[in-house]
Amino acid sequence: MSLPTRSELEAALRAALAPTHLEVIDESGLHAGHSGASPEGYGTHFRVRIASPQFAQRTRVAQHRLVYDALHSFVPRGLHAIAIETL
């Protein structure tokens, strides 16, 4: 099983949340030597900046849950951390 890629996470978020704004940034290289980091330098730590109509009338915690739900299938493949910025 291969580590997840930025484009795979982006596709999953687009399918689940139909975002009006989406940035997925692989920050794995910044976490070299940290827990959960891969020797490959990618696929473990991501930052997501996202706006979606599905966030309307939801708390920040509920918005983050939607993002986590959309990406949970990547955890067994090595996704270790997601920094979420909802817009």
TORFIDO-81830 format. One record per residue (C-alpha): residue in one letter; chain; x, y, z. Coordinates in Angstrom, 1 decimal, padded with zeros to 4 digits. Layout:
# residues N
<pt><res>a</res><chain>A</chain><c1>X</c1><c2>Y</c2><c3>Z</c3></pt>
...
# end
This chain:
# residues 87
<pt><res>m</res><chain>A</chain><c1>000.0</c1><c2>000.0</c2><c3>000.0</c3></pt>
<pt><res>s</res><chain>A</chain><c1>001.4</c1><c2>003.4</c2><c3>-001.0</c3></pt>
<pt><res>l</res><chain>A</chain><c1>001.4</c1><c2>006.6</c2><c3>001.0</c3></pt>
<pt><res>p</res><chain>A</chain><c1>-001.4</c1><c2>009.0</c2><c3>000.1</c3></pt>
<pt><res>t</res><chain>A</chain><c1>-000.7</c1><c2>011.9</c2><c3>-002.2</c3></pt>
<pt><res>r</res><chain>A</chain><c1>-001.9</c1><c2>015.5</c2><c3>-002.2</c3></pt>
<pt><res>s</res><chain>A</chain><c1>-003.9</c1><c2>014.8</c2><c3>-005.4</c3></pt>
<pt><res>e</res><chain>A</chain><c1>-005.7</c1><c2>011.8</c2><c3>-003.8</c3></pt>
<pt><res>l</res><chain>A</chain><c1>-006.7</c1><c2>013.8</c2><c3>-000.7</c3></pt>
<pt><res>e</res><chain>A</chain><c1>-007.8</c1><c2>016.7</c2><c3>-002.9</c3></pt>
<pt><res>a</res><chain>A</chain><c1>-010.0</c1><c2>014.3</c2><c3>-005.0</c3></pt>
<pt><res>a</res><chain>A</chain><c1>-011.6</c1><c2>012.8</c2><c3>-001.9</c3></pt>
<pt><res>l</res><chain>A</chain><c1>-012.4</c1><c2>016.3</c2><c3>-000.4</c3></pt>
<pt><res>r</res><chain>A</chain><c1>-013.8</c1><c2>017.5</c2><c3>-003.7</c3></pt>
<pt><res>a</res><chain>A</chain><c1>-016.0</c1><c2>014.4</c2><c3>-004.0</c3></pt>
<pt><res>a</res><chain>A</chain><c1>-017.3</c1><c2>014.6</c2><c3>-000.4</c3></pt>
<pt><res>l</res><chain>A</chain><c1>-017.6</c1><c2>018.3</c2><c3>000.2</c3></pt>
<pt><res>a</res><chain>A</chain><c1>-017.8</c1><c2>020.1</c2><c3>-003.2</c3></pt>
<pt><res>p</res><chain>A</chain><c1>-015.5</c1><c2>022.9</c2><c3>-001.9</c3></pt>
<pt><res>t</res><chain>A</chain><c1>-015.6</c1><c2>026.4</c2><c3>-003.3</c3></pt>
<pt><res>h</res><chain>A</chain><c1>-012.0</c1><c2>026.8</c2><c3>-002.2</c3></pt>
<pt><res>l</res><chain>A</chain><c1>-009.5</c1><c2>024.0</c2><c3>-001.6</c3></pt>
<pt><res>e</res><chain>A</chain><c1>-005.7</c1><c2>023.9</c2><c3>-001.0</c3></pt>
<pt><res>v</res><chain>A</chain><c1>-004.0</c1><c2>020.7</c2><c3>000.1</c3></pt>
<pt><res>i</res><chain>A</chain><c1>-000.4</c1><c2>021.1</c2><c3>001.1</c3></pt>
<pt><res>d</res><chain>A</chain><c1>001.9</c1><c2>018.2</c2><c3>001.8</c3></pt>
<pt><res>e</res><chain>A</chain><c1>004.0</c1><c2>019.4</c2><c3>004.8</c3></pt>
<pt><res>s</res><chain>A</chain><c1>005.5</c1><c2>015.9</c2><c3>005.5</c3></pt>
<pt><res>g</res><chain>A</chain><c1>009.1</c1><c2>017.1</c2><c3>004.7</c3></pt>
<pt><res>l</res><chain>A</chain><c1>008.8</c1><c2>019.6</c2><c3>007.6</c3></pt>
<pt><res>h</res><chain>A</chain><c1>008.2</c1><c2>016.8</c2><c3>010.0</c3></pt>
<pt><res>a</res><chain>A</chain><c1>011.3</c1><c2>014.6</c2><c3>009.2</c3></pt>
<pt><res>g</res><chain>A</chain><c1>012.3</c1><c2>012.7</c2><c3>012.3</c3></pt>
<pt><res>h</res><chain>A</chain><c1>009.0</c1><c2>013.3</c2><c3>014.1</c3></pt>
<pt><res>s</res><chain>A</chain><c1>006.4</c1><c2>010.7</c2><c3>015.1</c3></pt>
<pt><res>g</res><chain>A</chain><c1>004.5</c1><c2>009.4</c2><c3>012.1</c3></pt>
<pt><res>a</res><chain>A</chain><c1>006.9</c1><c2>010.9</c2><c3>009.5</c3></pt>
<pt><res>s</res><chain>A</chain><c1>007.9</c1><c2>008.7</c2><c3>006.6</c3></pt>
<pt><res>p</res><chain>A</chain><c1>011.5</c1><c2>008.4</c2><c3>005.3</c3></pt>
<pt><res>e</res><chain>A</chain><c1>010.1</c1><c2>009.2</c2><c3>001.8</c3></pt>
<pt><res>g</res><chain>A</chain><c1>009.4</c1><c2>012.8</c2><c3>003.0</c3></pt>
<pt><res>y</res><chain>A</chain><c1>005.8</c1><c2>012.8</c2><c3>001.8</c3></pt>
<pt><res>g</res><chain>A</chain><c1>002.3</c1><c2>011.5</c2><c3>002.4</c3></pt>
<pt><res>t</res><chain>A</chain><c1>002.1</c1><c2>011.7</c2><c3>006.2</c3></pt>
<pt><res>h</res><chain>A</chain><c1>001.4</c1><c2>015.4</c2><c3>007.3</c3></pt>
<pt><res>f</res><chain>A</chain><c1>-001.0</c1><c2>017.6</c2><c3>005.3</c3></pt>
<pt><res>r</res><chain>A</chain><c1>-002.5</c1><c2>021.1</c2><c3>005.7</c3></pt>
<pt><res>v</res><chain>A</chain><c1>-006.0</c1><c2>021.6</c2><c3>004.3</c3></pt>
<pt><res>r</res><chain>A</chain><c1>-007.5</c1><c2>025.0</c2><c3>003.6</c3></pt>
<pt><res>i</res><chain>A</chain><c1>-011.1</c1><c2>024.5</c2><c3>002.6</c3></pt>
<pt><res>a</res><chain>A</chain><c1>-014.4</c1><c2>026.3</c2><c3>002.2</c3></pt>
<pt><res>s</res><chain>A</chain><c1>-017.6</c1><c2>024.4</c2><c3>001.5</c3></pt>
<pt><res>p</res><chain>A</chain><c1>-021.3</c1><c2>025.1</c2><c3>001.5</c3></pt>
<pt><res>q</res><chain>A</chain><c1>-021.7</c1><c2>022.1</c2><c3>003.8</c3></pt>
<pt><res>f</res><chain>A</chain><c1>-019.9</c1><c2>024.1</c2><c3>006.5</c3></pt>
<pt><res>a</res><chain>A</chain><c1>-022.8</c1><c2>026.6</c2><c3>006.7</c3></pt>
<pt><res>q</res><chain>A</chain><c1>-024.5</c1><c2>026.7</c2><c3>010.1</c3></pt>
<pt><res>r</res><chain>A</chain><c1>-022.0</c1><c2>024.2</c2><c3>011.6</c3></pt>
<pt><res>t</res><chain>A</chain><c1>-019.5</c1><c2>024.7</c2><c3>014.4</c3></pt>
<pt><res>r</res><chain>A</chain><c1>-015.8</c1><c2>024.6</c2><c3>013.6</c3></pt>
<pt><res>v</res><chain>A</chain><c1>-015.7</c1><c2>021.1</c2><c3>015.3</c3></pt>
<pt><res>a</res><chain>A</chain><c1>-018.4</c1><c2>019.9</c2><c3>013.0</c3></pt>
<pt><res>q</res><chain>A</chain><c1>-016.7</c1><c2>021.3</c2><c3>010.0</c3></pt>
<pt><res>h</res><chain>A</chain><c1>-013.5</c1><c2>019.6</c2><c3>010.9</c3></pt>
<pt><res>r</res><chain>A</chain><c1>-015.3</c1><c2>016.3</c2><c3>011.4</c3></pt>
<pt><res>l</res><chain>A</chain><c1>-016.6</c1><c2>016.5</c2><c3>007.8</c3></pt>
<pt><res>v</res><chain>A</chain><c1>-013.0</c1><c2>016.9</c2><c3>006.6</c3></pt>
<pt><res>y</res><chain>A</chain><c1>-011.8</c1><c2>014.0</c2><c3>008.8</c3></pt>
<pt><res>d</res><chain>A</chain><c1>-014.6</c1><c2>011.8</c2><c3>007.6</c3></pt>
<pt><res>a</res><chain>A</chain><c1>-013.7</c1><c2>012.5</c2><c3>004.0</c3></pt>
<pt><res>l</res><chain>A</chain><c1>-010.0</c1><c2>011.5</c2><c3>004.6</c3></pt>
<pt><res>h</res><chain>A</chain><c1>-010.3</c1><c2>008.7</c2><c3>007.2</c3></pt>
<pt><res>s</res><chain>A</chain><c1>-009.6</c1><c2>006.0</c2><c3>004.6</c3></pt>
<pt><res>f</res><chain>A</chain><c1>-006.1</c1><c2>007.4</c2><c3>004.1</c3></pt>
<pt><res>v</res><chain>A</chain><c1>-005.1</c1><c2>006.7</c2><c3>007.7</c3></pt>
<pt><res>p</res><chain>A</chain><c1>-004.3</c1><c2>003.0</c2><c3>007.2</c3></pt>
<pt><res>r</res><chain>A</chain><c1>-002.1</c1><c2>004.1</c2><c3>004.3</c3></pt>
<pt><res>g</res><chain>A</chain><c1>000.1</c1><c2>006.3</c2><c3>006.5</c3></pt>
<pt><res>l</res><chain>A</chain><c1>-001.7</c1><c2>009.6</c2><c3>006.9</c3></pt>
<pt><res>h</res><chain>A</chain><c1>-000.6</c1><c2>010.8</c2><c3>010.3</c3></pt>
<pt><res>a</res><chain>A</chain><c1>-001.7</c1><c2>014.4</c2><c3>010.7</c3></pt>
<pt><res>i</res><chain>A</chain><c1>-004.0</c1><c2>016.9</c2><c3>009.1</c3></pt>
<pt><res>a</res><chain>A</chain><c1>-004.0</c1><c2>020.6</c2><c3>010.0</c3></pt>
<pt><res>i</res><chain>A</chain><c1>-007.4</c1><c2>022.0</c2><c3>009.0</c3></pt>
<pt><res>e</res><chain>A</chain><c1>-008.2</c1><c2>025.6</c2><c3>008.2</c3></pt>
<pt><res>t</res><chain>A</chain><c1>-011.9</c1><c2>026.0</c2><c3>007.4</c3></pt>
<pt><res>l</res><chain>A</chain><c1>-012.8</c1><c2>029.2</c2><c3>005.5</c3></pt>
# end
